[in-house]
Each structure stands twice: as C-alpha cells, then as structure tokens.
Amino acid sequence: MPDAVIGYVHPGTVRAEFAASLLAVCLEGGTRIRTVIALESGPNISTGRNLIVREFLDGNLAPWLFMCDTDMSFAADTVDRLIAADRPVTGALCFSLVNGEKHPTMYELAESPDGALAFRRYIAWRKDSVTKVSATGAACLVMHRDALLEVEKASGDPAAPWFRETAVAPLSLMGEDMTFCLRCAAAGIPVHVHTGVRAGHMKATMLI
C-alpha cells in the first residue's frame, strides 16, 4: 500500500464536492494518507503551494504528495491510480474554459511564427494513457518527493523553489503551475498526464 500526503490551499471555505472527494480518497482509496496539509491563502497561491511542499518534505516521510485545488472533484481511487502510473509527476485529466470552450490542461511547447516558444493546448490525446506533456496544471497532481528535491536543487530559487508566477511579456504572467513544469524539465523530471483519470473542475457547470 503506497503512502501519501494530501496538500491543498484554500480561501477559508471549500465546496461540498471537494470535501466529499477528499473524504472518499482518505476513507475509500487504497493509498495510506499520512496527513492532510491545508493552508489558507489569498490570491498569491504560489506561496501556499511552496509552503505545502516545504512542510511535506521537512515534516513527513511519505514518498508522495497529492496536491489538489478546492474547485476540483475526483474519485476515491484517483491518488491510487496516479501513483500506480509510476512517474515522478503525474496529473489527472482536467479541463478549463477558454473563451467559452472546454480544453484539457495538457500543454506542449511549440514554436510560434516569430520563433518564440509558447505553450499550446492539446486538441487530441490517447484515451486511458499516461502521456508525457510539457506542462499541466497543479489542480490534481501527484509528485514524488525525490522529484521535488531535484526541482528545488535545480531552480536555485530559495524564495519560491517550486511554484512562482513568471513574467513572459509586459503585463503578462505565466501561472505558477506552468513554471513548476518548466522547472521539472530543467531538472530532468518528466511530467505526465493520466488521461484515464479524470477530475471535475467546478465552474458555472462541472467540467469533466
């Protein structure tokens, strides 16, 4: 039976769907959940994410950290299946809305017409597959402690070793989860998405 720690950042309250998902993972899943690290945070979520990782590494012996967002819902076996993929960093298949259209949070680095590198969303993917990606979100993500230690070493960023919003253009920031994935790549850590493990994203309607 694998061991894991759950970590999440919250604004002070959470939705019922998220609470039910968390209870299901803890009570019905096959993974032994050693503890839950819950941090209240304002809009600067990267600080909360980094504090969770720090507490996980320094205060726990479990090999896996499951990071989840409070606007997500997921099945009781989500952590089991993501760990069973046996990759250092693996996310569930999640979706977000872009201009009213549903898109997966699976990204590849592609060259734009001016020669710059930019993230491009997947428009097709293999079903029930553990797929290597350039980046994914941190809303439903399993990370091995060895991978997190390698990223910390490679980033050389003591203030924000793992997650940090990054400037990409004037008045434009790249999300902290995308920065984390780029730091994984720089540290030689591959990032994957398990397309057979779906998580719901709670917006005006449930995206799944």
C-alpha positions in Angstrom: 0.0 0.0 0.0 1.6 3.3 -1.0 1.8 6.3 1.4 0.9 9.8 0.5 0.3 13.3 2.0 -2.5 15.5 0.7 -1.9 19.2 0.3 -4.3 22.0 -0.7 -4.6 25.8 -0.5 -8.0 27.2 0.4 -9.6 30.6 0.7 -11.3 29.9 4.0 -14.1 27.7 2.8 -14.4 24.8 0.4 -17.2 23.4 -1.7 -19.1 20.3 -0.7 -18.0 18.4 -3.8 -14.3 18.9 -3.0 -14.9 17.9 0.7 -16.7 14.7 -0.4 -13.9 13.9 -2.8 -11.2 14.4 -0.1 -13.1 12.2 2.3 -13.5 9.5 -0.3 -9.8 9.4 -1.1 -9.0 9.2 2.7 -11.6 6.6 3.6 -12.2 4.6 0.5 -9.0 4.8 -1.5 -6.2 2.2 -1.3 -3.4 4.7 -0.6 -2.5 5.3 3.1 -3.0 9.0 3.7 -0.5 10.0 6.4 -1.7 13.6 6.9 -3.5 16.5 5.1 -1.8 19.8 4.9 -4.3 22.6 4.4 -3.2 26.2 4.2 -5.5 29.3 4.0 -4.2 31.7 1.4 -5.2 34.8 -0.5 -4.7 35.3 -4.3 -1.0 34.5 -4.1 -1.4 30.8 -4.4 2.2 30.1 -5.3 3.3 30.9 -1.7 0.8 28.5 -0.3 1.9 25.8 -2.7 5.5 26.2 -1.9 4.8 26.1 1.9 2.9 22.9 1.4 5.8 21.3 -0.4 8.2 22.5 2.2 6.1 21.1 5.0 5.7 17.8 3.1 9.5 17.4 2.6 10.6 18.5 6.0 7.8 17.1 8.2 6.8 13.8 6.6 8.3 10.6 5.4 5.7 9.6 2.8 7.1 9.4 -0.8 4.1 11.0 -2.5 2.4 14.4 -2.3 -1.0 14.8 -3.8 -1.7 18.4 -4.5 -5.3 19.4 -5.3 -7.4 22.5 -5.7 -10.6 23.2 -3.9 -12.6 23.7 -7.1 -12.0 20.1 -8.2 -13.8 16.9 -7.7 -12.2 13.4 -8.1 -12.9 9.7 -7.5 -11.8 7.8 -4.4 -9.2 5.9 -6.4 -7.6 9.0 -8.0 -4.5 9.0 -5.9 -4.1 5.2 -6.2 -4.2 5.4 -10.0 -1.9 8.4 -10.3 0.7 6.8 -8.1 0.3 3.4 -10.0 1.4 5.3 -13.2 4.9 5.1 -11.6 6.0 8.5 -12.9 7.7 11.2 -10.8 5.0 13.8 -11.6 1.5 12.8 -12.8 -1.6 14.8 -13.2 -5.2 13.8 -13.8 -7.0 14.8 -17.0 -8.7 18.2 -16.1 -10.5 20.7 -18.2 -10.8 24.5 -18.2 -12.9 27.0 -20.1 -11.2 29.2 -22.8 -13.5 31.7 -24.5 -16.4 29.5 -23.5 -14.9 26.3 -24.9 -13.7 23.3 -22.9 -10.0 22.5 -23.3 -7.7 20.0 -21.4 -5.0 21.3 -19.2 -2.4 19.4 -21.3 0.2 21.6 -23.0 3.1 21.2 -25.3 5.9 23.7 -26.1 5.6 24.8 -29.7 7.4 27.5 -31.7 5.4 30.5 -32.7 5.7 32.2 -36.1 8.2 34.7 -34.7 10.4 31.9 -33.4 9.4 32.2 -29.7 8.5 29.2 -27.7 4.9 29.1 -26.3 2.6 26.6 -24.7 -0.1 25.1 -27.0 -3.0 23.1 -25.7 -3.6 19.5 -26.8 -6.6 19.1 -29.1 -6.4 15.3 -29.2 -4.9 12.6 -26.9 -4.9 8.9 -26.4 -7.5 7.5 -24.1 -6.5 5.8 -20.8 -2.9 6.6 -21.5 -0.1 8.0 -19.4 1.0 10.8 -21.7 4.2 12.9 -21.4 3.4 16.6 -21.7 5.4 19.8 -21.5 3.1 21.1 -18.8 -0.2 20.6 -16.9 -2.0 22.3 -14.0 -1.4 21.6 -10.4 -5.1 21.1 -9.6 -5.0 17.3 -9.3 -1.3 16.3 -9.2 0.8 13.6 -7.6 4.5 14.4 -7.1 7.3 12.1 -5.7 9.5 13.7 -3.0 12.7 12.8 -5.0 11.4 14.9 -7.9 10.6 17.8 -5.7 14.1 17.7 -4.2 15.6 17.7 -7.6 13.5 20.7 -8.7 14.4 22.6 -5.6 18.1 22.0 -6.3 17.9 22.9 -9.9 15.7 26.0 -9.5 18.2 27.9 -7.3 15.2 29.9 -6.0 15.1 29.9 -2.2 12.1 32.2 -2.0 10.0 30.1 -4.4 11.7 26.8 -5.1 8.9 25.1 -6.9 6.0 27.4 -7.8 6.3 31.0 -9.0 4.4 33.2 -11.4 6.8 34.1 -14.2 6.8 37.2 -16.4 6.5 36.3 -20.1 5.7 39.7 -21.6 4.7 43.2 -20.4 1.6 42.9 -18.2 1.6 39.1 -18.7 2.4 36.4 -16.2 2.7 32.6 -16.7 1.0 30.6 -14.0 2.9 29.1 -11.1 1.9 25.6 -12.2 3.4 26.1 -15.7 6.6 27.4 -14.1 6.8 24.3 -12.0 6.5 22.1 -15.1 9.3 24.1 -16.8 11.4 23.7 -13.7 10.7 19.9 -13.7 12.0 19.8 -17.3 15.1 21.8 -16.4 15.8 19.3 -13.6 15.3 16.3 -15.9 12.0 15.3 -14.4 9.3 14.3 -16.9 5.7 15.4 -16.4 2.8 13.2 -17.4 -1.0 13.3 -17.5 -3.0 10.1 -17.0 -5.9 10.5 -19.4 -7.7 7.6 -17.8 -8.0 9.5 -14.5 -10.5 12.4 -14.9 -11.1 15.2 -12.3 -14.0 17.5 -12.4 -13.5 21.3 -12.5 -16.3 23.2 -10.8 -17.2 26.3 -12.7 -20.7 27.5 -13.6 -21.1 23.9 -14.8 -19.0 20.9 -13.9 -16.2 20.4 -16.5 -15.2 16.7 -16.8 
